[in-house]
Amino acid sequence: MPIVEISVVPIGTGSTSVSKYVRVAFDIIKKSGLEYTLSPMGTCLQGDWDTIFSTIKKIHDTLAEQGCGRITSTIKIDDRRDKPQPMQAKVNRVLGKE
């Protein structure tokens, strides 16, 4: 099951503050049913491919409907297939908890 980190940047909003748009994107993620972890610079998602990418599309479509003239997203994918890899397990290994 892939782990995907996404950072969404709305452009053309008329303001340097984008928190209200990021909040909308995060609400979509929370409702998606995906496992997620919010960080200051992006959000990690874990789940099936179709749900992840349909969620990203919904974020883009919704932000466009709210007046964002342009949206850029940076997406990083960790697709480990030899064994299950929960997001928190990766963090725990680094912290020495596993």
The 8 nearest C-alpha neighbors of each residue, nearest first, counted from 0:
[[1, 46, 47, 2, 78, 45, 83, 79],
 [2, 0, 78, 77, 45, 3, 46, 79],
 [1, 3, 45, 77, 44, 76, 78, 43],
 [4, 2, 76, 44, 43, 75, 1, 77],
 [3, 5, 43, 75, 42, 74, 44, 76],
 [6, 4, 74, 42, 41, 73, 3, 43],
 [5, 7, 41, 73, 72, 42, 40, 8],
 [8, 6, 72, 71, 5, 9, 73, 70],
 [9, 7, 71, 70, 72, 10, 6, 17],
 [8, 10, 70, 67, 69, 71, 7, 17],
 [11, 9, 69, 12, 70, 67, 68, 8],
 [12, 10, 68, 13, 67, 69, 9, 14],
 [11, 13, 67, 14, 10, 66, 9, 68],
 [12, 14, 11, 15, 10, 16, 67, 17],
 [15, 13, 16, 12, 17, 11, 10, 9],
 [14, 16, 17, 13, 12, 10, 11, 18],
 [17, 15, 14, 18, 19, 12, 13, 20],
 [16, 18, 20, 19, 21, 15, 9, 14],
 [19, 17, 21, 20, 16, 22, 23, 15],
 [18, 20, 22, 21, 17, 23, 16, 24],
 [21, 19, 23, 22, 18, 17, 24, 62],
 [20, 22, 18, 24, 23, 19, 25, 17],
 [21, 23, 25, 19, 20, 24, 18, 26],
 [24, 22, 20, 26, 21, 25, 19, 27],
 [25, 23, 21, 27, 58, 22, 26, 20],
 [24, 26, 28, 22, 27, 23, 21, 29],
 [27, 25, 29, 23, 28, 24, 22, 30],
 [28, 26, 24, 30, 25, 29, 31, 23],
 [27, 29, 25, 31, 26, 30, 24, 54],
 [28, 30, 26, 27, 31, 25, 32, 33],
 [29, 31, 27, 28, 32, 26, 33, 25],
 [32, 30, 28, 33, 29, 27, 54, 50],
 [31, 33, 30, 34, 29, 28, 50, 46],
 [34, 32, 31, 46, 45, 35, 44, 28],
 [33, 35, 45, 44, 46, 32, 36, 43],
 [36, 34, 44, 43, 33, 45, 37, 42],
 [35, 37, 43, 42, 38, 44, 34, 86],
 [38, 36, 42, 41, 43, 35, 39, 40],
 [37, 39, 41, 40, 42, 36, 43, 6],
 [38, 40, 41, 37, 42, 6, 36, 21],
 [41, 39, 38, 6, 42, 37, 5, 7],
 [42, 40, 6, 38, 5, 39, 37, 4],
 [41, 43, 37, 5, 4, 36, 38, 44],
 [44, 42, 4, 36, 35, 3, 5, 37],
 [45, 43, 35, 3, 2, 34, 4, 33],
 [46, 44, 2, 34, 1, 33, 35, 3],
 [45, 47, 33, 0, 1, 51, 34, 48],
 [46, 48, 50, 49, 0, 51, 1, 45],
 [47, 49, 51, 50, 52, 46, 1, 0],
 [50, 48, 52, 51, 47, 53, 54, 46],
 [51, 49, 53, 52, 48, 47, 54, 46],
 [52, 50, 48, 54, 49, 53, 47, 55],
 [51, 53, 55, 54, 49, 50, 56, 48],
 [52, 54, 56, 50, 55, 51, 49, 57],
 [55, 53, 57, 51, 52, 56, 50, 58],
 [54, 56, 52, 58, 57, 53, 51, 59],
 [57, 55, 53, 59, 58, 54, 60, 52],
 [56, 58, 54, 60, 55, 59, 61, 53],
 [59, 57, 55, 61, 24, 56, 60, 62],
 [58, 60, 56, 62, 57, 61, 63, 55],
 [61, 59, 57, 63, 58, 62, 56, 64],
 [60, 62, 64, 58, 63, 59, 57, 65],
 [63, 61, 65, 59, 64, 60, 67, 58],
 [62, 64, 67, 60, 66, 65, 61, 59],
 [63, 65, 61, 62, 66, 60, 67, 59],
 [66, 64, 62, 63, 67, 61, 20, 60],
 [65, 67, 63, 64, 68, 62, 12, 11],
 [68, 66, 63, 12, 69, 11, 62, 9],
 [67, 69, 11, 66, 10, 63, 12, 70],
 [68, 70, 10, 67, 9, 11, 71, 63],
 [71, 69, 9, 10, 8, 72, 59, 67],
 [70, 72, 8, 7, 9, 69, 73, 10],
 [73, 71, 7, 6, 8, 74, 5, 70],
 [72, 74, 6, 5, 7, 75, 71, 4],
 [73, 75, 5, 4, 72, 76, 6, 3],
 [74, 76, 4, 3, 5, 73, 77, 2],
 [77, 75, 3, 2, 78, 4, 74, 1],
 [78, 76, 2, 1, 79, 3, 75, 4],
 [79, 77, 1, 76, 80, 2, 0, 3],
 [80, 78, 81, 77, 1, 82, 84, 0],
 [79, 81, 82, 78, 83, 0, 1, 84],
 [80, 82, 79, 83, 84, 78, 0, 1],
 [83, 81, 80, 84, 79, 0, 85, 78],
 [84, 82, 85, 0, 81, 80, 79, 1],
 [83, 85, 82, 86, 88, 89, 79, 0],
 [86, 84, 88, 87, 83, 89, 45, 2],
 [87, 85, 89, 88, 84, 90, 2, 45],
 [86, 88, 90, 89, 85, 91, 84, 92],
 [89, 87, 91, 85, 90, 86, 92, 84],
 [90, 88, 92, 87, 86, 91, 93, 85],
 [89, 91, 87, 93, 88, 92, 94, 86],
 [90, 92, 96, 88, 94, 93, 89, 97],
 [93, 91, 95, 97, 89, 94, 90, 96],
 [92, 94, 90, 95, 91, 89, 96, 97],
 [93, 95, 91, 92, 96, 90, 97, 89],
 [96, 94, 92, 93, 97, 91, 90, 89],
 [95, 97, 91, 94, 92, 93, 90, 88],
 [96, 92, 95, 91, 88, 94, 93, 89]]
